[in-house]
Structures are given as structure tokens and as C-alpha cells.
């Protein structure tokens, strides 16, 4: 169960099957041809100021910020067997301390350290245990506009797309931001855990090297599209060597009508039970939200997501994703389901949601999901469940989530979620529902 919260040289000879490489120029061209920037539109922008905000001055050039957070979760029957009493209840207080040193408009350094204590109040015998962690979340240097339109950033930094569909991870690396009006390029090379992350516990470091190129284009002031190329080099036969080529677009199609689109192709090789096998597949993710101009701003959301099948040989996400976003509300949540929270691999998902906003900064969403396998298989890749389907049916089941978000006060953010997964015929007869409850309360000084 995931708690609700929240460089090695690149050997070019090891790039896997190049079949997908030719798609990147085509996707980039498709992205740019989707729209022409309107006169006076805003250019593509980058947000270099990570949370927590460092708005408390120490000296003229040095400042800091503090966030205090309390997270909690309760899960039941993640093994889909109610007779075993599989329950987990946790509380986790977190203190996040960040420093910024910025002597001029060009140079900026940022360090973010997090102290957390996970308290397990209830657990099955093989569940999680109490743990204190001291984590170096981020530590990097930014050189802004060293020449016009060029910014560099080096160190441990957050790599995140707007929908967290292909990455949301703190990685050690270097990247450049190259802006040309409505078009921007973001090349980077990175790796997880080059330096120690948790000073109190041994890390399972991800020594996969990521070579990333993103091309972003502002369709207008309310919509953006991007093409990306990612090569993940695993360095040894126990790891993946994968190439991802993708397209992402999101924004406002018309007044009160928002959308997002993700499409990706993956190819390469990965380890499986038989040694290594070829990987190839496609993934698609479409969501649209319409908000009515009425009291409480009621909204309706429809979504469709599909990752092609083939077990470990079909489509998979990058392994750096979180799949979190908001529809028309004030808080991000797992848009593939809070209880199941699957990776989009050999999987289809239909989503329907309704939401209201009692105030500008408060929201309530009710979201339904139907899940099925693209191909019958006796495994479900990277979900919250602690059991697998039987492999003789494709009907995985249903999910229902209730999400409350509050950002009414300047320094306080809060959210609460309740999710249930109702297993379908793909699981053993008599399988019981899985339940997930969670909350997050955050105060920024």
C-alpha cells in the first residue's frame, strides 16, 4: 500500500530497437501543427520555484520556508480476502524545511530536507512498521537566462509533467530549458539515487539512466501540447532498456471545457521469468471535463485510458509516474482510482466523475471507474492489491472514489479521500472489496 502523500554515461550503442525513434519528429510536428499561437499569447513558461516557498528572510540573499504536514491512511482487504483481517492504519507527521540562496537574478540554489515519522497504528503481521526518515528531497543550482531563453539546472531536482503520467520523481541530473517564444525544449539526463536520499535508512536506489527530451508548444494562453522522447538505460541484464515516444496535450478547448490527452509508444527489452524479452506497446489516456455556470460550479468528467496487453511484453508506463491530477476541483488525486491505483499496462479504464465547488477554494468529487484487462493474464502490474487475477477472465472490477479538497485559507491545504475497489470475475470467486481511506493536512509558515 502506498502512503497517501504525498549519472552514469549514456552508452549510445545500447539504445534498444530503434523502431520508435522515427515517431518523435512526427509527434513533434503533430504537436506544433495542432494550433497557431494567437497574437499576444503568453509564451511557454517554466516554474523553477519548488515548494515549500522560502519566503522567510535570513539575510539579504538567503531565505527559508517550512511546511508541516500530517498524513494518514487506512486500508482493508488489499488481498481481497475479508476473512484474514488484512488492515493497515498509519499516521505520518512530516516537517519540510527548505532554503534558497539567490544573490542575483541569474544564480539560485535550493535545498529541501524532509523529516518524517511513520507511525503504524494497526497492521497485519507482514505489513509496514514504524520508521523515521530524514530525506534530502532536492538540492540543485539554477542558472537563469544565462543567455536569452536559456536556463540550466543541475543537482537533485523534481521532474514532473502536468498530469504526472510519464514522470513525477526527484532525480539527480542536469537539464536545460530552451525557450523560443511559443516553443520550448527541455533536454535532460538523470538518475535516481546517485547521492544518499534517506540518511537514516538504506535506500533501494534506481540506477537507471534517463535521457529525456521534451518539446513543449503553447497552443494559446489556455492550452499546451508537448512531444517527448525518453530512453531508460538499465546498465545490466536485470533492468529494463526502454524507449518511450509520446505526446501530451492539456488545457481549455472552450469556455468551461477542459481536456487532457496522453499517448505513448514503448519499445525495448526487459527482464521476465524467461530471461529477457522484447517489449512493445501503446498507451492512450483521454479526459474531458465540462463545468456548468451555476451555483457550486457543478462539473462532469469522462475519461478513457488503455494500455496494450501482452503481460510484461506489452505497454507499460515509465516507472516514474504518479497518475495524479485534478478535474475541476482544488486537489489532485489518483485519477485511475485511489483503492486500486494501477499502472496503465494491459489495462483498460473507463472513468466518469461529477464534482461541485461550494466555494472557489473547496471541492468535492465523486469518481467511478470500470477496469478490464486488454488480454487475460494472471498478473496486474504495479497496483495496490496484494493478490493477482486468475488469468481466465478480463473483467477486473469497479472502483468508486470520493475526494474532498480545501484550500480556503492562505497557508492551509487539506484533502480527504475514500476509495473502494469491487473485484470482478477476473479474481477468485467470493473475493471481497478493498477499501482505502486517507487524509492530508498541510500548513505552510
SULCOR-V998087 format. One record per residue. N is the residue number from 0. RES is the residue in one small letter. PSI is psi in whole degrees, -180 to 180 (none if undefined). BURIAL is I if it has 24 or more other C-alpha atoms within 12 Angstrom, else O. D_FIRST is the distance of its C-alpha to the first C-alpha in whole Angstrom. Layout:
BEGIN
n={N;N}
res={RES;RES}
psi={PSI;PSI}
burial={BURIAL;BURIAL}
d_first={D_FIRST;D_FIRST}
END
This chain:
BEGIN
n={0;1;2;3;4;5;6;7;8;9;10;11;12;13;14;15;16;17;18;19;20;21;22;23;24;25;26;27;28;29;30;31;32;33;34;35;36;37;38;39;40;41;42;43;44;45;46;47;48;49;50;51;52;53;54;55;56;57;58;59;60;61;62;63;64;65;66;67;68;69;70;71;72;73;74;75;76;77;78;79;80;81;82;83;84;85;86;87;88;89;90;91;92;93;94;95;96;97;98;99;100;101;102;103;104;105;106;107;108;109;110;111;112;113;114;115;116;117;118;119;120;121;122;123;124;125;126;127;128;129;130;131;132;133;134;135;136;137;138;139;140;141;142;143;144;145;146;147;148;149;150;151;152;153;154;155;156;157;158;159;160;161;162;163;164;165;166;167;168;169;170;171;172;173;174;175;176;177;178;179;180;181;182;183;184;185;186;187;188;189;190;191;192;193;194;195;196;197;198;199;200;201;202;203;204;205;206;207;208;209;210;211;212;213;214;215;216;217;218;219;220;221;222;223;224;225;226;227;228;229;230;231;232;233;234;235;236;237;238;239;240;241;242;243;244;245;246;247;248;249;250;251;252;253;254;255;256;257;258;259;260;261;262;263;264;265;266;267;268;269;270;271;272;273;274;275;276;277;278;279;280;281;282;283;284;285;286;287;288;289;290;291;292;293;294;295;296;297;298;299;300;301;302;303;304;305;306;307;308;309;310;311;312;313;314;315;316;317;318;319;320;321;322;323;324;325;326;327;328;329;330;331;332;333;334;335;336;337;338;339;340;341;342;343;344;345;346;347;348;349;350;351;352;353;354;355;356;357;358;359;360;361;362;363;364;365;366;367;368;369;370;371;372;373;374;375;376;377;378;379;380;381;382;383;384;385;386;387;388;389;390;391;392;393;394;395;396;397;398;399;400;401;402;403;404;405;406;407;408;409;410;411;412;413;414;415;416;417;418;419;420;421;422;423;424;425;426;427;428;429;430;431;432;433;434;435;436;437;438;439;440;441;442;443;444}
res={x;x;x;x;x;x;x;x;x;x;x;x;x;x;x;x;x;x;x;x;x;x;x;x;x;x;x;x;x;x;x;x;x;x;x;x;x;x;x;x;x;x;x;x;x;x;x;x;x;x;x;x;x;x;x;x;x;x;x;x;x;x;x;x;x;x;x;x;x;x;x;x;x;x;x;x;x;x;x;x;x;x;x;x;x;x;x;x;x;x;x;x;x;x;x;x;x;x;x;x;x;x;x;x;x;x;x;x;x;x;x;x;x;x;x;x;x;x;x;x;x;x;x;x;x;x;x;x;x;x;x;x;x;x;x;x;x;x;x;x;x;x;x;x;x;x;x;x;x;x;x;x;x;x;x;x;x;x;x;x;x;x;x;x;x;x;x;x;x;x;x;x;x;x;x;x;x;x;x;x;x;x;x;x;x;x;x;x;x;x;x;x;x;x;x;x;x;x;x;x;x;x;x;x;x;x;x;x;x;x;x;x;x;x;x;x;x;x;x;x;x;x;x;x;x;x;x;x;x;x;x;x;x;x;x;x;x;x;x;x;x;x;x;x;x;x;x;x;x;x;x;x;x;x;x;x;x;x;x;x;x;x;x;x;x;x;x;x;x;x;x;x;x;x;x;x;x;x;x;x;x;x;x;x;x;x;x;x;x;x;x;x;x;x;x;x;x;x;x;x;x;x;x;x;x;x;x;x;x;x;x;x;x;x;x;x;x;x;x;x;x;x;x;x;x;x;x;x;x;x;x;x;x;x;x;x;x;x;x;x;x;x;x;x;x;x;x;x;x;x;x;x;x;x;x;x;x;x;x;x;x;x;x;x;x;x;x;x;x;x;x;x;x;x;x;x;x;x;x;x;x;x;x;x;x;x;x;x;x;x;x;x;x;x;x;x;x;x;x;x;x;x;x;x;x;x;x;x;x;x;x;x;x;x;x;x;x;x;x;x;x;x;x;x;x;x;x;x;x;x;x;x;x;x;x;x;x;x;x;x;x;x;x;x;x}
psi={132;129;136;113;149;none;114;152;150;108;105;-28;-17;3;126;-178;122;12;-33;-11;-36;-13;-24;-49;-37;-44;-38;-44;-42;-40;-48;-32;-5;-24;159;131;133;153;129;8;160;145;169;133;156;144;107;-6;97;154;157;152;139;77;14;112;142;-52;-172;-35;-8;132;166;167;153;135;135;133;145;120;147;152;155;128;149;141;41;-14;3;23;98;-18;-15;-8;40;104;149;126;127;149;142;101;143;136;123;120;126;148;142;131;118;91;-17;-176;-16;-49;134;131;147;134;133;119;138;127;125;151;111;119;116;111;-27;135;150;164;-34;19;-173;159;168;146;137;136;146;106;133;101;-51;150;103;167;134;133;101;134;51;-32;165;124;6;122;139;147;128;135;-166;119;163;127;118;131;164;-33;1;36;-32;-23;147;86;147;121;153;127;-168;141;161;146;117;113;130;71;-118;-10;140;144;144;87;147;158;135;168;146;137;32;-40;165;135;-55;115;-14;-14;150;133;145;87;145;103;29;132;134;119;117;140;123;134;116;144;128;108;-42;-169;-9;3;148;147;153;151;148;154;128;127;121;111;116;-5;-23;171;-10;-4;173;148;101;146;128;134;127;170;135;138;143;160;-149;117;-37;176;125;13;103;156;163;152;132;134;137;153;136;141;156;-152;153;158;139;-171;-21;7;-105;148;160;144;134;133;172;149;145;140;115;130;145;138;131;128;131;144;74;169;139;4;60;146;157;135;136;141;152;131;144;130;125;156;-166;21;-134;-5;-7;-160;147;157;178;-20;-5;4;163;-22;55;134;178;156;-88;15;-166;3;147;148;171;103;-2;6;128;-38;-47;-48;62;160;144;87;124;49;139;143;125;134;139;133;152;149;160;158;94;-25;175;-26;17;137;155;125;141;121;131;144;141;132;140;156;142;-41;143;131;154;30;154;114;123;66;178;-16;151;22;165;156;164;-19;5;-5;158;-17;103;-35;-159;153;149;128;144;124;128;132;140;122;38;-27;150;-40;-2;131;142;146;154;141;149;126;146;141;125;108;145;-163;-11;-18;170;149;136;10;138;157;152;142;141;130;141;156;161;126;125;136;127;127;none}
burial={I;I;I;I;I;I;I;O;O;O;O;O;O;O;I;I;O;I;O;I;I;O;I;I;O;O;I;I;O;O;I;I;O;O;O;O;I;O;O;O;O;O;I;I;I;I;O;I;I;I;I;I;I;I;I;O;O;O;O;O;O;O;I;I;I;I;I;I;I;I;I;I;I;I;I;I;I;I;I;I;I;O;O;O;O;I;I;I;I;I;I;I;I;I;I;I;I;I;I;I;I;I;O;O;O;O;O;I;I;I;I;I;I;I;I;I;I;I;I;I;O;I;I;O;O;O;O;O;O;O;O;O;I;I;I;I;I;I;I;I;I;I;I;I;O;O;O;O;I;I;I;I;I;I;I;I;I;I;I;I;I;I;I;I;I;I;I;I;I;I;I;I;I;I;I;I;I;I;I;O;I;I;I;I;I;I;I;I;I;I;I;I;I;I;I;O;I;I;O;O;O;O;O;O;O;I;I;I;I;I;I;I;I;I;I;I;I;I;I;I;I;I;I;I;I;I;I;I;I;I;I;I;I;I;I;O;O;O;O;I;I;I;I;I;I;I;I;I;I;I;I;I;O;O;O;O;I;I;I;I;I;I;I;I;I;I;I;I;I;I;O;O;O;O;O;O;I;I;I;I;I;I;I;I;I;I;I;I;I;I;I;O;O;O;O;O;I;I;I;I;I;I;I;I;I;I;I;I;I;I;I;I;I;I;I;I;I;I;I;I;I;I;I;I;I;I;I;I;I;I;I;I;I;I;I;I;I;I;I;I;I;I;I;I;I;I;I;I;I;I;I;I;I;I;I;I;I;O;O;O;I;I;I;I;I;I;I;I;I;I;I;I;I;I;I;I;I;O;I;I;I;I;I;I;I;I;I;I;I;O;O;O;I;I;I;I;I;I;I;I;I;I;I;I;I;I;I;O;O;O;O;O;I;I;I;I;I;I;I;I;I;I;I;I;I;I;I;O;O;O;I;I;I;I;I;I;I;I;I;I;I;I;I;I;O}
d_first={0;4;6;9;12;13;30;31;34;34;36;37;38;35;34;33;35;36;36;34;36;39;36;36;39;39;36;37;41;39;37;40;42;40;42;45;44;46;49;48;44;41;41;37;36;33;31;31;31;27;25;26;30;32;35;36;39;40;43;44;42;39;36;33;30;28;25;23;20;18;14;12;10;10;8;10;11;8;11;13;15;16;19;16;15;11;10;9;11;11;14;14;18;19;22;23;26;28;32;34;37;40;43;44;43;42;40;37;35;31;29;26;24;21;21;18;17;13;15;13;15;13;11;12;14;12;9;9;12;14;15;18;18;21;20;23;21;25;28;31;34;35;39;40;42;44;46;46;43;41;38;37;33;33;30;26;25;23;23;22;24;24;22;19;20;21;20;18;18;20;23;26;29;32;32;35;36;39;40;43;43;41;40;38;36;33;34;31;30;27;25;22;22;26;26;24;21;20;23;22;19;20;18;17;20;20;24;24;27;26;30;29;32;32;35;34;37;38;39;40;39;36;35;34;33;32;32;30;31;28;29;26;28;26;29;28;28;25;23;24;27;27;29;27;30;29;30;29;30;30;32;34;36;39;39;36;34;31;30;28;28;26;28;27;28;27;29;29;28;25;24;24;24;28;28;28;29;30;27;28;27;27;25;26;24;26;26;29;29;32;33;36;39;39;38;34;34;32;30;29;27;27;25;25;23;23;22;25;24;25;22;22;25;24;23;20;19;20;16;17;16;14;15;16;20;22;24;27;25;24;21;18;15;13;17;15;13;11;9;10;10;12;14;17;19;21;20;22;21;23;22;24;24;26;27;29;30;32;33;32;29;27;26;24;23;22;20;20;19;21;19;21;21;24;25;24;22;20;17;14;14;11;9;5;8;8;12;15;18;21;23;26;25;23;22;19;19;18;16;17;16;18;18;21;22;25;27;30;31;31;29;26;23;21;19;17;15;14;13;14;14;17;17;20;23;21;19;21;23;22;18;17;15;11;11;9;11;12;15;16;20;22;25;27;30}
END
